Each structure stands twice: as C-alpha cells, then as structure tokens.
C-alpha cells in the first residue's frame, strides 16, 4: 500500500510492478483489486494508474469525514471513479468501494486475543452460550449498514491492525457465527467467507446506477478539526533520500540496459547487474509505503527504511560506478581501473 501524496508516479508504478511480478511468479495470479485500505487520502493519479493496471476496483478505508457522512446519507459509499476525464473520458474509470467501519471488525465482534469481545458460542448446552444474543446484535448492525449501500450484498471485514495473532481463535468464532446465522436466519441473511473479487463480481450482476466521481480526495480528515497534511513534509531528509535513490535507480537502469544489449557481455556480468538492480528496486519499492515516504512511522522503523535504501544504493552503485567508468573511458579515451 504505497502512499498516494508523496511518491512520484514512476515510483508508484515500479512499486506495483515488483509486487505484481512476485505474485504472478509465485501464485500465477494477476490482481484485480487495488487494496489501499490505509493511505491518508487518495489521488486521481493513483486511480488512473490502477485503472491502467487492469484493476476492476479500488478498496479503501480512509475518506474525509465530511465526504463520508454525505456519502452515507446518499448511499454513495461506492462509485465509478473517472480520473482525468477531461482528457481520457471513460477510458480510465475504476469502481471505488469505501469501507463502512474503517478496516475493522463490526463493533462487538473483535474475536482476537487483543480484544475483550466475547467469542461466539453456538453450543446451547454450554454455560457460555451466547449465539442468540450475538445474532441479534449482528443483525442490527447489518441492517444499519445496509441502509448506506445500494445493494443487498454487504462486504464486512473482520480484523484490524495486529490482529490474527491467534488465528484459530478468530476462525473458531467466525465459523460458529457463519454456521449459526445461516441455520437460524438463513431465510433473510446468507453469510459466507468471500473476497473483494467475489464481491465485485456479485455487484456486476446487478442493475445499479452508480454515482460518479472525477476529482481526488485530498486533504483527508478523520474528524472535523484534524486534517492529515503534515505528512506532506514530515521527515524531509527521508523524503529527499528516497528521491535520491529513485534518481540513482533510473540513471543506473539506463546504463544497465545499454550494457545488457552489448553482445560482448558475459552471463556473469548480466547476473551481477540484475542482482544490483533488483536490490535497489526492492528497497525503493518498500520505501513507498504509506508510513515510509510519508514520514509517519516510528523512529526505529524510519531508521530501518533509511538503512534499506543505503544498502540498496551501496550495492547498486558498485555496479553503476563500474559502468560510468567504462562510459567515461569510451568517451574520453582515458582508462580507469574498476572491477566487477
């Protein structure tokens, strides 16, 4: 989840590229969903890039408090986003979905060990049986949530930051909940484990007129007097360092491409070049995270981000400097000693 305010569009693309390559190589899957649930505001540029990457939809949690209240009242928490429509028309549109309850479980249904909510107990013989009462609470929540969306398909998240530390505990309660609800309230509700793609496919089968949005979503505020704009400039030295690493990456890639196209290059040299490139590529991508380039991470984490960039540039520059020396020698006729 790269930030959408501080990175350049080139760094956004490269961050997504390395992730998509990993997923395709290891799982044989091309993602369909933009999963940006935590960045602090969303840009037209990112929506445009996601549309161009072939995403069907864009899911997120953080929406300006005034905008979200208005959209809840008008059942507009989902819409068709058409960024840069003045030049692109409808060619770059993407479906946008805003979560109802941040990216958290429904209130009262946090089943993790970090929370104090009761587990879901469906066994009527148990002294702790609570499924009937919990079901009433859940039905009330689903009915209230349903009032703010345009279809009867409701996308509900279970989890939050640092949850699933005890996955068994979470899934025990969710399994019990799903089974009980379908058995006792299946005439009105059907619960299932699902995915964003399943949800989007279900919406596509319905005849719904969606609202349309054309502009971006900055600045973000999570309540009326708190605008998240400080991160545009927080930790400026880190932001500068990321820019320098990005410049280093693009400049070295130019020489790498030229060298690899040279028919005299050895397999060993190609391997060295690709290893150096990949190292910086990876570390630069990590630094586009919405708590990295933004400067919003804790200090030990920020130190780790900076060290990663240093390690990436150090490995890359050993090869980059070698090719620069070769280029200088070719242009000037003066030799310089350098080794792979």
Steps between C-alpha positions, in 0.01 A plus 500: 500500500707789375415853604316705239616854586878486543635251240558580135279318253806312369576366847135398545514303175827329587375408847195333349711338230728317741201382704309380197805317370532318832132401510498383138823302539406331827123462470422541129247774580449851362332721764163657418459717808682811620524446878588844645326472835730724708660784294405848621298625206478388139610660175369512147842387381482180702147423382615556142801270546288227660253518211788472252638202695177313431345526845124465509462679833673710763429426870591740782407603854606861546253753362467861616249520784272751325513310174426169672202637694353643179558176311345291776185710486476469121608133472808612310774313684558319169545680173655500154821703508602662173835674558630743238168475319560829319771327294423128541121498505381164638806303390666500843201448728510274805244392760565639850382344828524670841494282811224568746688449828858603417683171434378350827264227613142601577478648852468224756634230267875534543589138562875544539702451820576874501132582549251442780198404288341164581562202270199373307365190678228310312480194724174535694624252762786729589474731799651770279249460214446848354425444132137614522592832660802551273287426192255774596788746535645396165165526322450851635846597375446349154162672465652834597792452261265394221331842515815663361567278196301446181482120489422215738857369469691627803880482522604457865859489621619306805834604645708813553861601564701220668204262511503128422782447747289198598342406169328192645309714748383733226391229260332293772264789574449594135426138404250478785344832405458413132357158575255628761381796292436291190321231701280732705465809282564361155158607377614864514880489510770288342851522642816372331874549488574706192752721320490847345492341154198285593327809629569701184377214283176488702446874452564470127199270469266767634338787314620791712555861405819606676598858580806641325806679637764690303732675747745384766456457876747736664537616766371222723351572842389234747295750699397860432806671650775252410638521146777258407727742314813501716627182337541687172824636651574278804857368523617700195847343508345157453290627212811648338688174549223306328507746208877458476464121497234525231727720287783256554279208397380660177844627397668165561226315312585698188858376509390147597273477197775623272751255649269198479431577134876474439561163339839473672353487851545177693235308689685578822486874431126480425446319829694765692305783334160341565584426865603862560196634317259270683638591843442873451172433318371311805619748763369797304161333469485431875566869565183603314294352786243734653701515823840531328516777240237682707728518803227365731676189631657466843867596519648146505287418196608819320862409576444158345349653185802728462744213558324295234544784250866534595560127451317507167696796365830365630455173312366673193774765486781246491368386163376843391842659565666228295281578201548875543876443493464296182289774343752770596784293358309449176423871463837642610750225426630511855498166679398450862545187705182337621388144553169322512 
